[in-house]
Amino acid sequence: MTLYHFGNCLALVYIPFHITYKYSGLSEYGAFWKCVQAGGIYVLTQLCKMLLLATFFPTTESNMHGQIDMFGEWLKATVDLADLAGLYLVLAGIPGKGHAKLLTAGLGWAGAEAVLTRFLPLWVGARGAEFHWKYIQKSLESNINLVQHITTSTLVWLWSRHDLTRSAVPVVTVMLLLSSYRGLIVDLAISSNFSTWMILAIRAIYTLCLSLTTLKIYAGIAATIGIF
């Protein structure tokens, strides 16, 4: 039973990546190694972020006692802006244009995150003697993160384009900030009496709204310059 639960969680995490890769057309472009390279840049970016956090934002005594330091949490969330620089490097290293470039960057980035942050907790926890819904929730959250990273890579690509209209630049910039500070914004919006399923639903709705708005902007730009 424990192996079945573990296998179910793994399927929830990783099968959507396989489906996205196969049915989005990336397999026809042979983009697997580009996804792996994107994952490598993700690892380097996270190492740099860990060094920054350990050097400039050490754990304070007030945080250890459970008090929330809002300014400190904001500074830590600001470090996530390094992800935008990492995604920019990934996009710059992928030749071609169109949706395949954005999907390769987002899929590789999200895939590396899923391997590094999901596999070991599931291996240790989901194989336990008792069933717990939190591992199903972690698996579903990985799917939300997949959409989020593809959205972020699209926003980075839009922001880097020289033919982006002046009216669209502030919108894309704000959406990049909303994407980077997603965790902090959701944490501030939720109440302490919310269930874990409610928190997961709020994160999904936040990501959905961001991704749909990004898709609309991308569709307009793509139709204008003809990259479909």
N, C-alpha and C positions, 0 to 999 in steps of 0.2 A: 504493500500500500504506500509506503514511504517513497519507494522508487517511482511509483506511478505519479505521485504528487510532484516529485522532483522533475520527472519527464514532462509533465503538464506545464510546469512553470517555465522550463527551458523552451518548450514549444511556443508558449505565449510571448517569450522574449525574442527569440531568434527567427521564427518562421516569417513574421512580417518583414524582416530584413531580406530574406530570400525572395519573398513574393515581390517586394519593391524592386529588387535588383533584376529579377527575371522578367517581370511584366511591364516595367517602365522603359524597356529597350536598352538598358545598360549592358546586358549580356551580349547584345548584338555589336556594341562598340568595344567589347573586350576591356571593360573598365575596372576589372577586378583589382589589378595591381595599383591602379590609381586610387581606389578605395583604401587599399592597404597603406599607401603612402599618406593619404589623408589621416588615417588612424595613427600613423607614426608621428605626424605633426601634432595631433591631439595629445599624444603622450608627452612630447616635449613641452607643449604649452602648459599642461597640467603640472609638470615638474617645476617650470618657471613660476607658476602661480603659488605652488607650495612653498618655494623659497621666499617669495615675497611675503606671504602670510606669516611664515615662521620668523622672518627677519623684522618686519615692520608692524605686525599685528599679533603679538604674543597673547596668549590667554591670560586675562587679568583675573584678579581675585574676586571681583564683583561678579564676573561671568561664571566663575566656578561655583558661586553660591546661588546660581539660578536667576540672577537679575539680568535683565536685557539691556545692553548698552546699544541704543539705537544708532548713535553716531558710529560706533565701532562696527556694527553690523552693516551699515551703509558703506563704510570703507572697505569691508571685506567683499561686499557685493560688487564694489567698483573694480576689484581685481578681476572680476569675470569679463571686463572689457578686453582683457588679453585674448579671450576666445575670438573676438572679432578680428584681431590682428592675425591670429592663427588661421582662421578661415580665409582671410584675404590672401595669405601666402598659399593656401591650398588652391584657391581659385586661380591665382596667377600661374600656378604650375600645371594646370590642366589645359591642354590645347582644345581648340574648337569653341563652339558657341551653342546656345540653346539650352533646353532643359536638362540635357544629359550632363553638362558641366556642373550645374547646380545640384543635381541629384547625386552625382559622384562625390562631391564635397560633403554634402549633408549626410549621405549614407555612410561614408567612411568615418566621419566624425562621430556620428551616433553609434555606429557599430563598435568602434573602439571604446566608447563610454560604456556600452552594454557589456562588453567582455570584461572590462576592468572593474566595473562597479556592481555587476549583477551576478556573474557566474560564481564567484567565491561565496557570497552570502547565501545564494541558493544551494550551493553544494553543502555548506555547513548547516543551514537552517531548514531547508525544505526536505532534507533527508532525515529529519528528526522523527522521533517516535510519535509526536502529536502533530496533527494538522493545524495550520494557522493561516488565516486569510491574509495576513500581511504579506506573505510571499506572492500570492496572487496579485495583490495590489502593487507590489514592486514590479512585477512582470508587466502589468498593464501600464504602469507609469513609464516603463521603457518605451512602449509604443507612442505615448504622448511625447516623450523626448525626441523620438525619431522625427515626428512631424515638426517639432520645435526647431530642431537643428537644420532641417531642410529649409524651413522658413527663414531662419537666421542667415543661412548661406545665400538665399535669394536676396535678402535685404542688403547684405554686404556687397553682392554683385551690383544691385541697383544703385547703391550709394557710390560705388567706384566708377560708374559710367559718366562720361563727359556729356552725353546727349540727354541726360536727365533734365527735365524742365525745372525752372526755378521754383515753381509752385510745388513741385513734388519733392524737392530736396528737404525742406523742413519736415514733411510728413515721413519720409523714409528715415530721417535722423531720429525723430521721436520714436518711431517704431523700433529702431535698433536699440534705443535706450529701454523701451518697454520689454524688449526681448531679453536684454542683458540683465535687467533687474526683475525678471519674472519671479524668481524665488522670493525676493524681499517683498515685492508688492503683494504676492499671494499670502505670505506669512502675516503681513500687516492687515490684510483684508479679512482673514478668517478669525473666528471666535474660538476661545478655548474649549467651548462645549460642542464644537463641531465634531462629527464622527470622521474617522479616517476615510470612509467612502465619500463623504461630503467634500472633504478636502481634495480628494482625487478628482471629483467631478468639477470642482472650481478650477483646478489646474487644467483640466481638459477643455473647459469652456473658454478659459483665457487663451489657451494655445489655438483653439479653433477660430476664435475671433481674429487673432493676430494673423493666422495663416490665410484666412479668407480675404482679409484686407490686402495682404501682401500679394496674393494671387491676382487680385483685381488690378493692382498697380503693375505687376509683371506682365499681365495680359495686354494692358494698354501699351507698355513700352515695346513688347515683343511684336505686336501688330504694327507699330509705327516703323520699326527698323527691320521687320521681316525676318525674325529668327526662328519662327515656328517650323 
